[in-house]
Amino acid sequence: MKIVMVCLGNICRSPLAEGILRDKIQKKGLDWTVDSAGTGGWHAGELPDERSIQIARQRGIDLTDQRARQFGRADFERFDHILVMDTSNYTNVLRLAQTGEHRSKVAMILNYAYPGQDFSVPDPYYGGPDGFVEVFDLLEEACEAFLQAQLST
């Protein structure tokens, strides 16, 4: 199974989601691929935000092997699941979808923890460190729910 996490710039939320899910699948010994991308390309090639790196490190996850990249049409073919962080990401990713199959791969990540609610993962970029703690906790819950949903099918 191949999963890509998508946020706006691929430096805060989606790197955390990638790191959290990758950690979970490694601990379960699953042969899955997890990646992340942003709908915008402003940070392409950059490390995740230092605050994301720090909160992940505090929770035993290393994000320093990740580099930001922009989500593109080819990702619909490369990935089985495209998990987005907010409604804006959802809309922007769907604009690139060319088929119904492509559209069916896209989901709001928090819908795994809060089905049908379409909650957005808040963007912590302009806030303080507490926002990154909140985002980590939300993503940890959503990644666990996603993992359980996939293992039960």
Backbone as JSON Lines, residues from 0, in Angstrom:
{"i":0,"aa":"M","n":[0.84,-1.18,0.0],"ca":[0.0,0.0,0.0],"c":[0.89,1.24,0.0]}
{"i":1,"aa":"K","n":[0.45,2.25,-0.75],"ca":[1.2,3.49,-0.87],"c":[0.29,4.66,-0.5]}
{"i":2,"aa":"I","n":[0.77,5.48,0.44],"ca":[-0.02,6.59,0.97],"c":[0.79,7.87,0.85]}
{"i":3,"aa":"V","n":[0.13,8.96,0.44],"ca":[0.77,10.27,0.45],"c":[-0.09,11.22,1.29]}
{"i":4,"aa":"M","n":[0.58,11.97,2.15],"ca":[-0.04,12.98,3.0],"c":[0.15,14.33,2.33]}
{"i":5,"aa":"V","n":[-0.9,15.16,2.3],"ca":[-0.81,16.43,1.57],"c":[-1.29,17.59,2.44]}
{"i":6,"aa":"C","n":[-0.46,18.63,2.5],"ca":[-0.88,19.9,3.11],"c":[-0.5,21.02,2.15]}
{"i":7,"aa":"L","n":[-0.4,22.24,2.62],"ca":[-0.15,23.38,1.74],"c":[1.31,23.45,1.27]}
{"i":8,"aa":"G","n":[2.24,23.55,2.2],"ca":[3.64,23.75,1.81],"c":[4.53,22.55,2.03]}
{"i":9,"aa":"N","n":[4.01,21.49,2.63],"ca":[4.76,20.26,2.9],"c":[5.93,20.5,3.85]}
{"i":10,"aa":"I","n":[5.71,21.38,4.86],"ca":[6.76,21.57,5.85],"c":[6.27,21.41,7.29]}
{"i":11,"aa":"C","n":[4.96,21.43,7.52],"ca":[4.45,21.34,8.9],"c":[3.6,20.08,9.11]}
{"i":12,"aa":"R","n":[2.39,20.1,8.57],"ca":[1.43,19.03,8.86],"c":[1.72,17.72,8.14]}
{"i":13,"aa":"S","n":[1.89,17.77,6.82],"ca":[2.07,16.52,6.08],"c":[3.37,15.8,6.44]}
{"i":14,"aa":"P","n":[4.48,16.5,6.74],"ca":[5.66,15.77,7.2],"c":[5.42,15.05,8.53]}
{"i":15,"aa":"L","n":[4.66,15.71,9.42],"ca":[4.32,15.05,10.68],"c":[3.48,13.81,10.42]}
{"i":16,"aa":"A","n":[2.47,13.94,9.56],"ca":[1.61,12.8,9.25],"c":[2.42,11.67,8.63]}
{"i":17,"aa":"E","n":[3.32,12.01,7.71],"ca":[4.18,11.0,7.09],"c":[5.02,10.29,8.15]}
{"i":18,"aa":"G","n":[5.66,11.06,9.01],"ca":[6.52,10.48,10.04],"c":[5.75,9.61,11.01]}
{"i":19,"aa":"I","n":[4.58,10.06,11.42],"ca":[3.76,9.3,12.38],"c":[3.31,7.99,11.76]}
{"i":20,"aa":"L","n":[2.76,8.04,10.55],"ca":[2.27,6.8,9.93],"c":[3.44,5.87,9.59]}
{"i":21,"aa":"R","n":[4.53,6.41,9.11],"ca":[5.7,5.57,8.81],"c":[6.17,4.84,10.07]}
{"i":22,"aa":"D","n":[6.22,5.55,11.2],"ca":[6.61,4.94,12.46],"c":[5.67,3.8,12.84]}
{"i":23,"aa":"K","n":[4.38,4.02,12.68],"ca":[3.39,3.01,13.02],"c":[3.5,1.77,12.14]}
{"i":24,"aa":"I","n":[3.69,1.97,10.84],"ca":[3.75,0.8,9.96],"c":[5.06,0.04,10.13]}
{"i":25,"aa":"Q","n":[6.14,0.76,10.45],"ca":[7.4,0.06,10.72],"c":[7.28,-0.81,11.96]}
{"i":26,"aa":"K","n":[6.63,-0.28,12.99],"ca":[6.46,-1.04,14.22],"c":[5.59,-2.28,14.01]}
{"i":27,"aa":"K","n":[4.7,-2.22,13.02],"ca":[3.85,-3.37,12.7],"c":[4.49,-4.28,11.66]}
{"i":28,"aa":"G","n":[5.64,-3.89,11.12],"ca":[6.33,-4.7,10.13],"c":[5.63,-4.75,8.79]}
{"i":29,"aa":"L","n":[4.89,-3.71,8.45],"ca":[4.16,-3.66,7.18],"c":[5.05,-3.11,6.07]}
{"i":30,"aa":"D","n":[4.88,-3.62,4.88],"ca":[5.66,-3.19,3.72],"c":[4.86,-2.14,2.94]}
{"i":31,"aa":"W","n":[4.63,-1.01,3.57],"ca":[3.89,0.08,2.97],"c":[4.85,1.24,2.7]}
{"i":32,"aa":"T","n":[4.45,2.1,1.78],"ca":[5.2,3.31,1.48],"c":[4.39,4.51,1.93]}
{"i":33,"aa":"V","n":[5.05,5.45,2.61],"ca":[4.4,6.69,3.02],"c":[5.26,7.85,2.54]}
{"i":34,"aa":"D","n":[4.61,8.86,1.97],"ca":[5.3,10.04,1.46],"c":[4.45,11.24,1.85]}
{"i":35,"aa":"S","n":[4.93,12.42,1.53],"ca":[4.13,13.63,1.74],"c":[4.45,14.63,0.66]}
{"i":36,"aa":"A","n":[3.55,15.58,0.49],"ca":[3.7,16.61,-0.54],"c":[2.86,17.82,-0.15]}
{"i":37,"aa":"G","n":[3.09,18.92,-0.83],"ca":[2.31,20.12,-0.63],"c":[1.59,20.51,-1.9]}
{"i":38,"aa":"T","n":[0.47,21.2,-1.76],"ca":[-0.22,21.67,-2.96],"c":[0.53,22.82,-3.61]}
{"i":39,"aa":"G","n":[1.36,23.51,-2.83],"ca":[2.21,24.57,-3.35],"c":[3.67,24.12,-3.36]}
{"i":40,"aa":"G","n":[4.47,24.73,-4.19],"ca":[5.86,24.31,-4.31],"c":[6.87,25.27,-3.71]}
{"i":41,"aa":"W","n":[6.43,26.21,-2.88],"ca":[7.33,27.25,-2.36],"c":[8.5,26.69,-1.58]}
{"i":42,"aa":"H","n":[8.32,25.57,-0.9],"ca":[9.36,25.04,-0.02],"c":[10.06,23.81,-0.6]}
{"i":43,"aa":"A","n":[9.87,23.54,-1.88],"ca":[10.43,22.33,-2.51],"c":[11.91,22.19,-2.16]}
{"i":44,"aa":"G","n":[12.28,20.99,-1.72],"ca":[13.66,20.68,-1.38],"c":[14.06,21.0,0.05]}
{"i":45,"aa":"E","n":[13.18,21.7,0.78],"ca":[13.51,22.1,2.15],"c":[13.15,21.0,3.16]}
{"i":46,"aa":"L","n":[13.83,21.04,4.29],"ca":[13.48,20.2,5.44],"c":[12.12,20.63,6.0]}
{"i":47,"aa":"P","n":[11.47,19.77,6.75],"ca":[10.26,20.21,7.46],"c":[10.59,21.38,8.4]}
{"i":48,"aa":"D","n":[9.57,22.11,8.77],"ca":[9.7,23.21,9.72],"c":[10.38,22.69,11.0]}
{"i":49,"aa":"E","n":[11.27,23.48,11.55],"ca":[12.01,23.07,12.75],"c":[11.07,22.69,13.9]}
{"i":50,"aa":"R","n":[9.92,23.35,13.99],"ca":[8.98,23.03,15.07],"c":[8.34,21.66,14.86]}
{"i":51,"aa":"S","n":[8.12,21.27,13.6],"ca":[7.64,19.92,13.32],"c":[8.71,18.89,13.67]}
{"i":52,"aa":"I","n":[9.94,19.19,13.27],"ca":[11.05,18.29,13.59],"c":[11.17,18.11,15.1]}
{"i":53,"aa":"Q","n":[11.04,19.21,15.82],"ca":[11.21,19.17,17.28],"c":[10.11,18.36,17.97]}
{"i":54,"aa":"I","n":[8.85,18.59,17.64],"ca":[7.78,17.84,18.31],"c":[7.86,16.37,17.95]}
{"i":55,"aa":"A","n":[8.2,16.07,16.69],"ca":[8.35,14.66,16.29],"c":[9.49,14.01,17.06]}
{"i":56,"aa":"R","n":[10.61,14.71,17.17],"ca":[11.77,14.18,17.89],"c":[11.39,13.9,19.34]}
{"i":57,"aa":"Q","n":[10.63,14.8,19.96],"ca":[10.19,14.6,21.35],"c":[9.34,13.34,21.49]}
{"i":58,"aa":"R","n":[8.69,12.94,20.41],"ca":[7.83,11.75,20.43],"c":[8.53,10.53,19.8]}
{"i":59,"aa":"G","n":[9.84,10.65,19.57],"ca":[10.61,9.51,19.1],"c":[10.59,9.27,17.6]}
{"i":60,"aa":"I","n":[10.27,10.31,16.81],"ca":[10.19,10.18,15.35],"c":[11.14,11.19,14.71]}
{"i":61,"aa":"D","n":[11.91,10.72,13.74],"ca":[12.87,11.57,13.03],"c":[12.32,11.97,11.66]}
{"i":62,"aa":"L","n":[12.2,13.25,11.42],"ca":[11.7,13.77,10.14],"c":[12.81,14.3,9.24]}
{"i":63,"aa":"T","n":[14.05,14.22,9.68],"ca":[15.12,14.91,8.96],"c":[15.51,14.27,7.64]}
{"i":64,"aa":"D","n":[14.92,13.12,7.29],"ca":[15.18,12.54,5.98],"c":[14.17,13.02,4.94]}
{"i":65,"aa":"Q","n":[13.21,13.81,5.37],"ca":[12.16,14.3,4.46],"c":[12.57,15.62,3.8]}
{"i":66,"aa":"R","n":[12.09,15.82,2.58],"ca":[12.28,17.08,1.86],"c":[10.95,17.43,1.2]}
{"i":67,"aa":"A","n":[10.59,18.7,1.27],"ca":[9.32,19.16,0.71],"c":[9.3,18.98,-0.8]}
{"i":68,"aa":"R","n":[8.12,18.68,-1.3],"ca":[7.89,18.59,-2.75],"c":[6.45,18.96,-3.03]}
{"i":69,"aa":"Q","n":[6.16,19.25,-4.28],"ca":[4.81,19.63,-4.67],"c":[4.06,18.41,-5.2]}
{"i":70,"aa":"F","n":[2.8,18.3,-4.79],"ca":[1.91,17.25,-5.28],"c":[1.64,17.48,-6.76]}
{"i":71,"aa":"G","n":[1.64,16.41,-7.54],"ca":[1.37,16.53,-8.97],"c":[0.45,15.43,-9.47]}
{"i":72,"aa":"R","n":[0.0,15.57,-10.69],"ca":[-0.93,14.59,-11.29],"c":[-0.4,13.16,-11.23]}
{"i":73,"aa":"A","n":[0.9,12.98,-11.4],"ca":[1.48,11.63,-11.38],"c":[1.26,10.94,-10.04]}
{"i":74,"aa":"D","n":[1.06,11.71,-8.98],"ca":[0.84,11.11,-7.66],"c":[-0.45,10.29,-7.6]}
{"i":75,"aa":"F","n":[-1.42,10.61,-8.44],"ca":[-2.65,9.81,-8.47],"c":[-2.37,8.38,-8.92]}
{"i":76,"aa":"E","n":[-1.38,8.22,-9.77],"ca":[-1.01,6.88,-10.24],"c":[-0.08,6.18,-9.26]}
{"i":77,"aa":"R","n":[0.74,6.93,-8.55],"ca":[1.74,6.36,-7.65],"c":[1.17,5.9,-6.31]}
{"i":78,"aa":"F","n":[0.05,6.51,-5.87],"ca":[-0.45,6.25,-4.52],"c":[-1.85,5.68,-4.51]}
{"i":79,"aa":"D","n":[-2.1,4.83,-3.51],"ca":[-3.42,4.22,-3.3],"c":[-4.34,5.14,-2.49]}
{"i":80,"aa":"H","n":[-3.74,5.88,-1.57],"ca":[-4.49,6.79,-0.7],"c":[-3.81,8.15,-0.69]}
{"i":81,"aa":"I","n":[-4.61,9.2,-0.85],"ca":[-4.13,10.57,-0.8],"c":[-4.88,11.24,0.34]}
{"i":82,"aa":"L","n":[-4.18,11.45,1.46],"ca":[-4.81,11.97,2.67],"c":[-4.45,13.44,2.84]}
{"i":83,"aa":"V","n":[-5.46,14.29,2.81],"ca":[-5.24,15.74,2.86],"c":[-5.57,16.28,4.24]}
{"i":84,"aa":"M","n":[-4.96,17.43,4.55],"ca":[-5.08,18.0,5.89],"c":[-6.27,18.93,6.07]}
{"i":85,"aa":"D","n":[-6.72,19.59,5.0],"ca":[-7.83,20.53,5.17],"c":[-8.65,20.64,3.89]}
{"i":86,"aa":"T","n":[-9.74,21.4,3.97],"ca":[-10.66,21.5,2.83],"c":[-10.03,22.2,1.63]}
{"i":87,"aa":"S","n":[-9.14,23.13,1.88],"ca":[-8.43,23.8,0.78],"c":[-7.53,22.8,0.05]}
{"i":88,"aa":"N","n":[-6.79,22.0,0.81],"ca":[-5.95,20.96,0.19],"c":[-6.81,19.99,-0.6]}
{"i":89,"aa":"Y","n":[-7.95,19.63,-0.04],"ca":[-8.88,18.69,-0.69],"c":[-9.31,19.24,-2.05]}
{"i":90,"aa":"T","n":[-9.74,20.49,-2.07],"ca":[-10.18,21.13,-3.3],"c":[-9.04,21.21,-4.32]}
{"i":91,"aa":"N","n":[-7.86,21.62,-3.86],"ca":[-6.72,21.77,-4.78],"c":[-6.26,20.44,-5.35]}
{"i":92,"aa":"V","n":[-6.28,19.39,-4.56],"ca":[-5.89,18.07,-5.06],"c":[-6.93,17.57,-6.06]}
{"i":93,"aa":"L","n":[-8.21,17.73,-5.72],"ca":[-9.26,17.26,-6.63],"c":[-9.23,17.98,-7.98]}
{"i":94,"aa":"R","n":[-8.77,19.23,-8.0],"ca":[-8.64,19.96,-9.27],"c":[-7.69,19.26,-10.23]}
{"i":95,"aa":"L","n":[-6.74,18.52,-9.69],"ca":[-5.76,17.82,-10.52],"c":[-6.24,16.43,-10.94]}
{"i":96,"aa":"A","n":[-7.28,15.94,-10.29],"ca":[-7.79,14.59,-10.58],"c":[-8.38,14.56,-11.98]}
{"i":97,"aa":"Q","n":[-8.08,13.49,-12.72],"ca":[-8.58,13.38,-14.08],"c":[-9.63,12.29,-14.25]}
{"i":98,"aa":"T","n":[-9.78,11.44,-13.24],"ca":[-10.75,10.34,-13.34],"c":[-11.48,10.16,-12.01]}
{"i":99,"aa":"G","n":[-12.55,9.42,-12.06],"ca":[-13.27,9.07,-10.85],"c":[-12.41,8.25,-9.9]}
{"i":100,"aa":"E","n":[-11.57,7.38,-10.48],"ca":[-10.66,6.59,-9.65],"c":[-9.7,7.5,-8.89]}
{"i":101,"aa":"H","n":[-9.18,8.51,-9.56],"ca":[-8.3,9.48,-8.9],"c":[-9.03,10.15,-7.74]}
{"i":102,"aa":"R","n":[-10.24,10.64,-7.99],"ca":[-11.01,11.33,-6.96],"c":[-11.3,10.42,-5.77]}
{"i":103,"aa":"S","n":[-11.52,9.15,-6.04],"ca":[-11.87,8.21,-4.96],"c":[-10.71,7.95,-4.01]}
{"i":104,"aa":"K","n":[-9.49,8.3,-4.4],"ca":[-8.32,8.08,-3.55],"c":[-8.13,9.19,-2.52]}
{"i":105,"aa":"V","n":[-8.81,10.31,-2.7],"ca":[-8.58,11.51,-1.88],"c":[-9.54,11.52,-0.69]}
{"i":106,"aa":"A","n":[-8.99,11.74,0.51],"ca":[-9.81,11.8,1.72],"c":[-9.21,12.8,2.71]}
{"i":107,"aa":"M","n":[-10.07,13.38,3.5],"ca":[-9.64,14.23,4.62],"c":[-9.12,13.28,5.71]}
{"i":108,"aa":"I","n":[-7.9,13.48,6.15],"ca":[-7.29,12.55,7.09],"c":[-8.06,12.45,8.4]}
{"i":109,"aa":"L","n":[-8.6,13.55,8.9],"ca":[-9.3,13.49,10.18],"c":[-10.63,12.75,10.1]}
{"i":110,"aa":"N","n":[-11.12,12.47,8.88],"ca":[-12.34,11.67,8.77],"c":[-12.12,10.23,9.24]}
{"i":111,"aa":"Y","n":[-10.87,9.8,9.33],"ca":[-10.62,8.47,9.88],"c":[-10.85,8.45,11.39]}
{"i":112,"aa":"A","n":[-10.52,9.52,12.07],"ca":[-10.75,9.61,13.51],"c":[-12.14,10.16,13.83]}
{"i":113,"aa":"Y","n":[-12.66,11.0,12.96],"ca":[-13.96,11.65,13.17],"c":[-14.78,11.5,11.89]}
{"i":114,"aa":"P","n":[-15.3,10.29,11.64],"ca":[-15.97,10.0,10.36],"c":[-17.06,11.0,9.99]}
{"i":115,"aa":"G","n":[-16.98,11.44,8.72],"ca":[-18.0,12.31,8.16],"c":[-18.0,13.74,8.66]}
{"i":116,"aa":"Q","n":[-17.05,14.1,9.5],"ca":[-17.04,15.45,10.07],"c":[-16.32,16.48,9.2]}
{"i":117,"aa":"D","n":[-15.45,16.02,8.32],"ca":[-14.67,16.91,7.46],"c":[-13.91,17.98,8.24]}
{"i":118,"aa":"F","n":[-13.39,17.59,9.42],"ca":[-12.56,18.51,10.21],"c":[-11.23,18.73,9.52]}
{"i":119,"aa":"S","n":[-10.72,19.94,9.62],"ca":[-9.41,20.27,9.08],"c":[-8.36,20.19,10.17]}
{"i":120,"aa":"V","n":[-7.16,19.73,9.82],"ca":[-6.02,19.82,10.72],"c":[-5.56,21.27,10.66]}
{"i":121,"aa":"P","n":[-5.56,21.98,11.8],"ca":[-5.17,23.39,11.75],"c":[-3.72,23.56,11.31]}
{"i":122,"aa":"D","n":[-3.46,24.62,10.55],"ca":[-2.1,24.9,10.1],"c":[-1.38,25.64,11.23]}
{"i":123,"aa":"P","n":[-0.34,25.03,11.82],"ca":[0.33,25.65,12.97],"c":[1.42,26.64,12.6]}
{"i":124,"aa":"Y","n":[1.64,26.88,11.31],"ca":[2.8,27.63,10.85],"c":[2.95,29.0,11.53]}
{"i":125,"aa":"Y","n":[1.88,29.75,11.65],"ca":[1.98,31.1,12.21],"c":[1.76,31.16,13.71]}
{"i":126,"aa":"G","n":[1.55,30.02,14.35],"ca":[1.34,29.99,15.79],"c":[2.59,29.58,16.54]}
{"i":127,"aa":"G","n":[2.4,29.37,17.83],"ca":[3.52,28.95,18.67],"c":[3.65,27.45,18.72]}
{"i":128,"aa":"P","n":[4.53,26.96,19.58],"ca":[4.8,25.53,19.67],"c":[3.59,24.69,20.11]}
{"i":129,"aa":"D","n":[2.66,25.28,20.85],"ca":[1.49,24.52,21.28],"c":[0.66,24.05,20.1]}
{"i":130,"aa":"G","n":[0.64,24.82,19.02],"ca":[-0.09,24.42,17.83],"c":[0.49,23.16,17.22]}
{"i":131,"aa":"F","n":[1.79,23.0,17.28],"ca":[2.43,21.8,16.75],"c":[2.13,20.58,17.6]}
{"i":132,"aa":"V","n":[2.01,20.78,18.91],"ca":[1.63,19.68,19.81],"c":[0.21,19.23,19.48]}
{"i":133,"aa":"E","n":[-0.7,20.19,19.31],"ca":[-2.09,19.87,18.96],"c":[-2.16,19.12,17.63]}
{"i":134,"aa":"V","n":[-1.42,19.6,16.64],"ca":[-1.42,18.97,15.32],"c":[-0.85,17.55,15.42]}
{"i":135,"aa":"F","n":[0.24,17.38,16.14],"ca":[0.81,16.04,16.3],"c":[-0.22,15.1,16.9]}
{"i":136,"aa":"D","n":[-0.88,15.53,17.96],"ca":[-1.86,14.67,18.63],"c":[-3.03,14.31,17.72]}
{"i":137,"aa":"L","n":[-3.53,15.29,16.96],"ca":[-4.62,15.01,16.01],"c":[-4.17,14.02,14.94]}
{"i":138,"aa":"L","n":[-2.98,14.22,14.41],"ca":[-2.48,13.34,13.36],"c":[-2.17,11.95,13.89]}
{"i":139,"aa":"E","n":[-1.69,11.87,15.1],"ca":[-1.41,10.56,15.69],"c":[-2.71,9.76,15.79]}
{"i":140,"aa":"E","n":[-3.77,10.42,16.24],"ca":[-5.08,9.77,16.36],"c":[-5.61,9.36,14.98]}
{"i":141,"aa":"A","n":[-5.5,10.25,14.0],"ca":[-6.0,9.96,12.66],"c":[-5.19,8.86,11.99]}
{"i":142,"aa":"C","n":[-3.87,8.87,12.16],"ca":[-3.03,7.83,11.55],"c":[-3.33,6.47,12.16]}
{"i":143,"aa":"E","n":[-3.54,6.42,13.44],"ca":[-3.9,5.15,14.08],"c":[-5.24,4.66,13.56]}
{"i":144,"aa":"A","n":[-6.21,5.55,13.43],"ca":[-7.53,5.16,12.91],"c":[-7.42,4.7,11.45]}
{"i":145,"aa":"F","n":[-6.62,5.39,10.64],"ca":[-6.4,4.98,9.26],"c":[-5.77,3.58,9.22]}
{"i":146,"aa":"L","n":[-4.74,3.38,10.02],"ca":[-4.06,2.1,10.06],"c":[-5.03,0.98,10.43]}
{"i":147,"aa":"Q","n":[-5.83,1.18,11.46],"ca":[-6.79,0.17,11.9],"c":[-7.83,-0.1,10.82]}
{"i":148,"aa":"A","n":[-8.27,0.95,10.13],"ca":[-9.25,0.78,9.06],"c":[-8.68,-0.07,7.93]}
{"i":149,"aa":"Q","n":[-7.42,0.16,7.59],"ca":[-6.8,-0.61,6.5],"c":[-6.54,-2.05,6.9]}
{"i":150,"aa":"L","n":[-6.18,-2.26,8.15],"ca":[-5.89,-3.62,8.61],"c":[-7.15,-4.45,8.79]}
{"i":151,"aa":"S","n":[-8.28,-3.78,8.94],"ca":[-9.54,-4.52,9.15],"c":[-10.27,-4.83,7.84]}
{"i":152,"aa":"T","n":[-9.73,-4.37,6.72],"ca":[-10.39,-4.65,5.43],"c":[-9.71,-5.78,4.69]}
